Amino acid sequence: MALITFSSPMHKDKTVYAVAGSHTQTILALAKEHHIPIDFGCQEGNCGTCLVKVSSVDGKRRPMGGPLNVREVAALTELGHITKAQVEQMYVDDIPPTQWRLACQMIIRDEDILVEYPSK
């Protein structure tokens, strides 16, 4: 099981267990299940409303989840959180090039992570 810690300047940090290996549970789904107020809009990766910052709990830089999907690439590029060069390198390295992710798209894996989100 993975431990996911949700953190926001306006709310007390909350750590929850996530079933790793489901290959379907997103950060947003887990947040909604535990009443964590991450803002969201379309839930399809098009609007970028559910932008979160994901890092390892221990502070060491390592891959967080799988590579960005096409919708995340488009939204993060539009929001200025990723460059074309970073996208190209991601396809070579097979890891996400940025800590910024869309909560509705990032699938939880078997790793303890910190998810930082702005308050509503």
Helices and strands as residue ranges (DSSP letters): E 2-8, E 11-18, H 27-33, E 51-56, H 70-78, H 84-93, E 100-102, E 113-116
